[in-house]
Amino acid sequence: MNTMPLPDFDHLFFHATTSRGHEPFLQRELQEFGAQATRLIPGGVEFEGDITLGMRTCLWSRVCNRVHVRIGEDRLRNEKQLYHSVRALPLAQWFHPDFPIVVHAQARGAIVTNSMYATMVAKDAVCDAMRDLYGRRPGVDRDNDLATALDVQIINDRVYYGISLQGAPLHKRGYRARDIDAPIRETLAAGLLMFAEWDPREPLHDPCCGSGTIVFEAAMMAADMAPGFLRSFGFQGWAHFASFESAWLLLREEAQQRRRTRIRSAILGTDIDSRNALSACRTNTVALGIEGITFAQADALLLRPMIAPGLFAFNPPYGERMGRDREAAENLLRGIGAAIRKCPDHRAALIAPTAMIESLGGRFERTVRVANGKLDCTMGVTRRVGAKA
């Protein structure tokens, strides 16, 4: 391989994305990781640090969806300028024809309106630059999570460029041997637990566990398990990975030493669908590698108090999402709320469509608007419902 110029891996500018409403949780995580100059932006956080910080974010962040190194930005006068704008980037520092590439582009505004067009133009610019430098073009592999990925975001006349670290989105934890319909994203589930300020020493019960997303996120927190421990990341496929691989191996070793394979926390997931949901949960528990999680068949309307005052954390069925009648979904949520209020000193935390969250009843200590897929939802945390006088 011909010699490539090295980026300054000791001083990089990062952009990390998260679900709407989760920006403060991500900022707090990044500050704990050692990020400098963190700045909240809609849907994410900008920050500075070295490549080790970027890798730590991929490995340890529970609410981050994507993270990339910002390598440039520009102002576009017309769509034809996009090609030349990409060619002006420090492409030789990041791309080499021996390593596959992929381009992800999003275009919103009057200058470039078609994301597919932007993707094609940016891909051609990168490949042409490599051909001019090395006499050959790199392969394009959209299905390879280790391909070096160029992110292109066009907003009106501004275009921003980044090199993705994560490969597959970070909500993909790597333990999903089996899945079922309508799970909530892992990052959203982790954000719910952070929003509820759940302490892993506190019992937790998800009465609508589905494929177990909230339960598994709680278990990883209780086990001090890095959410990215079971997967690989895009930066491992970079041409320069060997120059910082030792730092990555140290991060992996630290995660291995911290991870516990058995938890003492009382974490329970129940669902009325024993054949599909609970079967998937048990299969995924084996893949996760944490013992001490309990799954059982139970009706959410027949909740009982936990072994000690704890948190009911759940994502109830939505009428429009599950193909059920909306009124039936709201009645189910009312019934769950009534059952929770019979459990002294317990709290509840849930994500539900904004229009139906009040069906739970009781008083919310705090709420925040979030997006669950394309649905406008609210996360709510109740006071200690049913508390003894």
C-alpha positions as CSV (number, residue, x, y, z in Angstrom):
1,M,0.0,0.0,0.0
2,N,1.3,3.5,-0.9
3,T,2.1,5.8,1.9
4,M,-0.9,7.8,3.1
5,P,-0.8,11.1,5.1
6,L,-2.0,10.6,8.6
7,P,-4.9,12.6,10.0
8,D,-4.2,14.3,13.4
9,F,-5.6,11.6,15.5
10,D,-4.7,13.5,18.7
11,H,-7.1,16.4,17.9
12,L,-10.3,15.6,16.1
13,F,-13.7,17.3,15.9
14,F,-16.6,14.9,16.4
15,H,-20.3,15.1,15.8
16,A,-22.5,12.5,17.6
17,T,-26.2,12.0,17.0
18,T,-28.9,10.8,19.4
19,S,-32.7,10.7,19.6
20,R,-34.5,14.0,20.1
21,G,-34.7,14.8,23.8
22,H,-31.7,12.6,24.6
23,E,-29.0,15.3,23.9
24,P,-28.3,16.1,27.6
25,F,-27.8,12.4,28.3
26,L,-25.3,12.1,25.5
27,Q,-23.5,15.2,26.6
28,R,-23.2,13.9,30.1
29,E,-21.8,10.6,28.8
30,L,-19.3,12.3,26.6
31,Q,-18.1,14.6,29.4
32,E,-17.6,11.4,31.6
33,F,-15.5,10.0,28.7
34,G,-13.3,13.0,28.7
35,A,-14.7,15.0,25.8
36,Q,-13.7,18.7,25.5
37,A,-15.7,21.7,24.3
38,T,-19.0,19.7,24.2
39,R,-21.8,21.7,22.5
40,L,-25.5,20.7,22.4
41,I,-27.1,20.9,19.0
42,P,-30.6,19.6,17.9
43,G,-30.3,15.8,17.7
44,G,-26.8,15.5,18.9
45,V,-23.6,16.9,20.5
46,E,-20.4,18.3,19.0
47,F,-17.2,17.8,20.9
48,E,-13.4,17.6,20.6
49,G,-10.9,14.9,21.5
50,D,-8.5,12.2,20.3
51,I,-9.3,9.0,18.4
52,T,-9.4,7.0,21.7
53,L,-12.3,9.2,22.8
54,G,-14.1,8.5,19.6
55,M,-13.6,4.8,20.0
56,R,-14.7,5.0,23.6
57,T,-17.9,6.7,22.5
58,C,-18.7,3.9,20.1
59,L,-17.9,1.2,22.7
60,W,-19.5,2.8,25.8
61,S,-22.2,5.3,24.9
62,R,-25.7,3.9,25.6
63,V,-27.7,6.7,23.8
64,C,-25.5,7.7,20.8
65,N,-26.8,6.6,17.4
66,R,-23.9,7.6,15.2
67,V,-20.6,9.5,15.5
68,H,-18.3,10.9,12.9
69,V,-15.1,12.9,12.6
70,R,-15.9,16.2,11.0
71,I,-13.5,16.7,8.0
72,G,-14.9,19.8,6.4
73,E,-17.9,22.0,5.5
74,D,-18.7,24.3,2.6
75,R,-21.3,26.6,1.1
76,L,-22.9,25.5,-2.2
77,R,-24.0,27.9,-4.9
78,N,-25.4,25.2,-7.1
79,E,-25.6,21.4,-7.2
80,K,-22.7,21.1,-9.7
81,Q,-20.4,22.5,-7.1
82,L,-20.9,19.5,-4.8
83,Y,-18.4,17.4,-6.8
84,H,-15.6,19.9,-6.5
85,S,-16.5,20.5,-2.9
86,V,-15.9,16.8,-2.1
87,R,-12.7,16.8,-4.2
88,A,-11.3,19.6,-2.0
89,L,-11.6,17.5,1.2
90,P,-8.5,15.8,2.7
91,L,-9.6,12.6,1.0
92,A,-6.0,11.2,0.8
93,Q,-5.9,11.0,4.6
94,W,-8.9,8.7,4.9
95,F,-9.4,6.7,1.7
96,H,-7.2,4.2,-0.2
97,P,-8.2,2.0,-3.2
98,D,-7.3,-1.1,-1.2
99,F,-10.1,-0.4,1.3
100,P,-13.8,-0.4,0.3
101,I,-15.8,2.8,0.7
102,V,-19.5,3.8,1.2
103,V,-21.2,7.2,1.0
104,H,-24.2,8.2,3.1
105,A,-25.8,11.5,2.0
106,Q,-28.8,13.5,3.2
107,A,-30.0,16.5,1.3
108,R,-32.6,19.0,2.5
109,G,-33.0,22.4,0.9
110,A,-33.2,24.2,-2.4
111,I,-29.6,23.7,-3.7
112,V,-29.5,19.9,-3.7
113,T,-32.8,18.2,-3.2
114,N,-32.1,14.6,-4.0
115,S,-30.2,12.5,-1.5
116,M,-29.5,9.7,-4.1
117,Y,-28.0,12.3,-6.4
118,A,-25.8,13.7,-3.6
119,T,-24.7,10.1,-2.8
120,M,-23.7,9.4,-6.4
121,V,-21.8,12.7,-6.9
122,A,-19.9,12.3,-3.6
123,K,-19.0,8.7,-4.4
124,D,-17.7,9.6,-7.8
125,A,-15.6,12.4,-6.4
126,V,-14.0,10.1,-3.8
127,C,-13.3,7.4,-6.4
128,D,-12.0,9.8,-9.0
129,A,-9.6,11.3,-6.4
130,M,-8.3,7.8,-5.6
131,R,-7.9,7.0,-9.3
132,D,-5.9,10.2,-9.8
133,L,-3.6,9.4,-6.8
134,Y,-3.2,5.7,-7.2
135,G,-4.3,4.8,-10.7
136,R,-7.3,2.8,-9.5
137,R,-10.6,3.3,-7.8
138,P,-11.7,1.7,-4.5
139,G,-14.6,-0.7,-4.4
140,V,-18.0,0.6,-3.1
141,D,-19.6,-1.8,-0.7
142,R,-22.9,-0.6,0.9
143,D,-23.3,-3.8,2.9
144,N,-19.9,-3.8,4.5
145,D,-20.0,-2.2,8.0
146,L,-16.2,-1.9,7.9
147,A,-16.1,0.1,4.7
148,T,-14.7,3.6,5.2
149,A,-17.9,5.8,5.2
150,L,-18.2,9.4,4.1
151,D,-21.2,11.2,5.6
152,V,-22.6,14.1,3.6
153,Q,-25.3,16.3,5.1
154,I,-26.7,19.1,3.0
155,I,-28.9,21.7,4.7
156,N,-30.0,24.5,2.4
157,D,-26.8,25.9,1.0
158,R,-24.5,24.4,3.7
159,V,-22.8,21.0,3.4
160,Y,-21.0,19.1,6.2
161,Y,-18.7,16.2,5.8
162,G,-17.6,13.5,8.2
163,I,-16.0,10.1,8.4
164,S,-18.2,7.6,10.3
165,L,-16.7,5.7,13.2
166,Q,-19.6,3.3,14.0
167,G,-20.3,1.3,10.9
168,A,-23.7,-0.1,11.7
169,P,-25.8,2.3,13.9
170,L,-24.9,2.1,17.5
171,H,-28.3,0.9,18.6
172,K,-27.3,-2.5,17.1
173,R,-25.7,-4.0,20.2
174,G,-24.8,-7.4,18.6
175,Y,-26.9,-9.8,20.7
176,R,-30.0,-9.9,18.6
177,A,-30.0,-13.6,17.6
178,R,-33.8,-13.3,17.3
179,D,-36.2,-10.4,17.0
180,I,-39.9,-9.7,16.9
181,D,-42.1,-6.9,15.5
182,A,-42.1,-3.4,16.9
183,P,-39.2,-3.3,19.4
184,I,-38.0,0.1,20.6
185,R,-34.5,1.0,19.8
186,E,-31.9,0.1,22.3
187,T,-30.6,3.7,22.5
188,L,-34.1,4.9,23.3
189,A,-34.6,2.3,26.0
190,A,-31.3,3.3,27.6
191,G,-32.4,7.0,27.5
192,L,-35.6,6.1,29.3
193,L,-33.7,4.5,32.1
194,M,-31.4,7.5,32.3
195,F,-34.4,9.9,32.3
196,A,-35.9,7.9,35.2
197,E,-32.6,8.1,37.0
198,W,-32.8,4.4,37.6
199,D,-30.3,2.9,40.1
200,P,-29.2,-0.7,39.2
201,R,-29.7,-1.5,42.8
202,E,-33.4,-0.8,42.4
203,P,-35.7,-3.6,41.2
204,L,-37.0,-3.2,37.6
205,H,-39.9,-4.8,35.9
206,D,-41.0,-4.3,32.3
207,P,-44.5,-5.6,32.0
208,C,-44.7,-5.3,28.2
209,C,-41.2,-6.5,27.5
210,G,-41.7,-7.6,23.9
211,S,-38.2,-8.8,22.7
212,G,-36.7,-7.5,26.0
213,T,-35.0,-4.3,24.9
214,I,-35.5,-2.3,28.1
215,V,-34.7,-5.3,30.2
216,F,-31.4,-6.0,28.3
217,E,-30.4,-2.3,28.5
218,A,-31.0,-2.4,32.3
219,A,-29.0,-5.6,32.6
220,M,-26.0,-4.2,30.8
221,M,-26.1,-1.2,33.1
222,A,-26.2,-3.5,36.1
223,A,-23.4,-5.6,34.7
224,D,-21.3,-2.6,33.8
225,M,-21.2,-4.0,30.3
226,A,-20.1,-1.8,27.4
227,P,-23.1,-1.7,25.1
228,G,-20.8,-2.2,22.1
229,F,-18.9,-5.1,23.6
230,L,-20.3,-7.7,21.3
231,R,-19.9,-5.9,18.0
232,S,-17.4,-4.4,15.6
233,F,-17.1,-0.8,14.4
234,G,-16.4,0.9,11.2
235,F,-13.1,2.4,12.3
236,Q,-11.6,-1.1,12.5
237,G,-11.7,-1.1,8.7
238,W,-9.9,2.2,8.2
239,A,-6.7,2.2,6.3
240,H,-4.9,3.7,9.3
241,F,-6.4,1.4,12.0
242,A,-3.1,-0.2,12.7
243,S,-1.7,3.1,13.9
244,F,-4.1,3.2,16.8
245,E,-5.1,-0.5,17.2
246,S,-3.2,-0.8,20.4
247,A,-5.4,1.9,22.0
248,W,-8.4,0.0,20.8
249,L,-7.2,-3.2,22.4
250,L,-6.7,-1.4,25.7
251,L,-10.3,-0.2,25.6
252,R,-11.5,-3.7,24.9
253,E,-9.4,-5.1,27.7
254,E,-10.8,-2.5,30.1
255,A,-14.4,-3.4,29.0
256,Q,-13.7,-7.1,29.5
257,Q,-12.4,-6.5,33.0
258,R,-15.3,-4.4,34.0
259,R,-18.0,-6.6,32.6
260,R,-19.8,-9.0,35.0
261,T,-21.5,-12.0,33.6
262,R,-24.0,-12.4,36.5
263,I,-26.0,-9.6,38.0
264,R,-27.6,-9.5,41.5
265,S,-30.1,-6.8,40.5
266,A,-33.8,-7.9,40.4
267,I,-34.6,-7.3,36.7
268,L,-37.8,-8.9,35.3
269,G,-39.4,-8.8,31.9
270,T,-43.0,-10.2,31.4
271,D,-45.3,-10.4,28.4
272,I,-48.6,-12.0,27.7
273,D,-47.2,-13.5,24.5
274,S,-45.1,-16.4,25.7
275,R,-44.6,-18.2,22.4
276,N,-42.9,-15.4,20.3
277,A,-41.8,-12.6,22.7
278,L,-40.5,-14.6,25.6
279,S,-38.9,-17.2,23.3
280,A,-36.9,-14.4,21.6
281,C,-36.0,-12.9,25.0
282,R,-34.5,-16.2,26.2
283,T,-32.6,-16.8,23.0
284,N,-31.2,-13.2,23.2
285,T,-30.3,-13.6,26.9
286,V,-27.9,-16.4,25.9
287,A,-26.3,-14.3,23.2
288,L,-25.9,-11.3,25.6
289,G,-24.1,-13.5,28.1
290,I,-25.5,-12.0,31.3
291,E,-27.1,-14.4,33.9
292,G,-29.6,-13.3,36.5
293,I,-32.3,-11.8,34.1
294,T,-35.8,-13.2,34.6
295,F,-38.5,-13.5,31.9
296,A,-42.0,-14.9,32.5
297,Q,-45.4,-14.9,31.0
298,A,-47.8,-12.6,32.8
299,D,-50.7,-10.2,32.1
300,A,-49.7,-6.5,32.5
301,L,-53.0,-5.8,34.1
302,L,-52.2,-8.1,37.0
303,L,-49.0,-6.4,38.2
304,R,-47.8,-7.0,41.7
305,P,-45.3,-5.1,43.9
306,M,-41.7,-6.1,43.4
307,I,-39.5,-7.4,46.2
308,A,-38.7,-3.8,47.1
309,P,-40.0,-0.5,45.8
310,G,-38.8,-0.3,42.2
311,L,-39.3,1.0,38.7
312,F,-41.9,-0.2,36.2
313,A,-40.2,0.7,32.9
314,F,-42.1,-0.1,29.7
315,N,-43.0,0.8,26.1
316,P,-46.7,-0.2,25.9
317,P,-48.4,-1.4,22.7
318,Y,-49.5,1.5,20.4
319,G,-52.7,1.1,18.4
320,E,-51.3,2.4,15.1
321,R,-47.9,0.6,15.5
322,M,-49.2,-2.8,16.5
323,G,-52.2,-2.9,14.3
324,R,-54.5,-2.8,17.3
325,D,-57.4,-0.5,17.9
326,R,-56.2,2.8,19.3
327,E,-58.9,2.8,21.9
328,A,-57.9,-0.6,23.1
329,A,-54.3,0.5,23.4
330,E,-55.4,3.4,25.6
331,N,-57.6,1.2,27.7
332,L,-54.7,-1.2,28.2
333,L,-52.5,1.7,29.4
334,R,-55.2,2.8,31.8
335,G,-55.4,-0.7,33.2
336,I,-51.6,-0.9,33.6
337,G,-51.7,2.5,35.4
338,A,-54.4,1.3,37.8
339,A,-52.4,-1.8,38.6
340,I,-49.2,0.2,39.3
341,R,-51.1,2.5,41.6
342,K,-51.8,-0.6,43.8
343,C,-48.0,-1.1,44.3
344,P,-46.9,1.1,47.2
345,D,-43.9,3.3,46.7
346,H,-43.2,2.1,43.2
347,R,-42.5,4.4,40.2
348,A,-43.2,4.1,36.5
349,A,-41.3,5.3,33.4
350,L,-42.7,4.8,29.9
351,I,-42.5,5.9,26.3
352,A,-45.8,6.3,24.6
353,P,-47.4,8.5,21.9
354,T,-47.8,12.0,23.2
355,A,-51.6,11.9,22.6
356,M,-52.1,8.8,24.8
357,I,-49.5,9.0,27.6
358,E,-51.9,10.7,30.0
359,S,-54.0,7.5,29.8
360,L,-51.6,6.0,32.4
361,G,-53.1,8.2,35.1
362,G,-51.3,9.5,38.1
363,R,-49.0,12.4,38.3
364,F,-45.8,12.7,36.2
365,E,-42.8,14.0,37.9
366,R,-41.3,15.0,34.5
367,T,-41.8,14.4,30.8
368,V,-39.8,15.1,27.6
369,R,-40.8,14.8,24.0
370,V,-39.0,12.2,21.9
371,A,-39.3,10.4,18.6
372,N,-39.8,6.7,18.4
373,G,-39.3,6.0,14.8
374,K,-41.7,8.3,13.0
375,L,-44.0,8.6,15.9
376,D,-44.1,11.7,18.1
377,C,-43.8,10.3,21.6
378,T,-43.3,11.4,25.2
379,M,-41.1,9.9,27.9
380,G,-42.7,10.2,31.3
381,V,-41.6,9.4,34.8
382,T,-44.2,9.3,37.6
383,R,-43.9,10.1,41.2
384,R,-43.9,7.2,43.6
385,V,-47.4,6.1,42.6
386,G,-49.5,4.4,45.2
387,A,-47.2,5.6,48.0
388,K,-48.5,5.0,51.5
389,A,-49.8,8.0,53.2
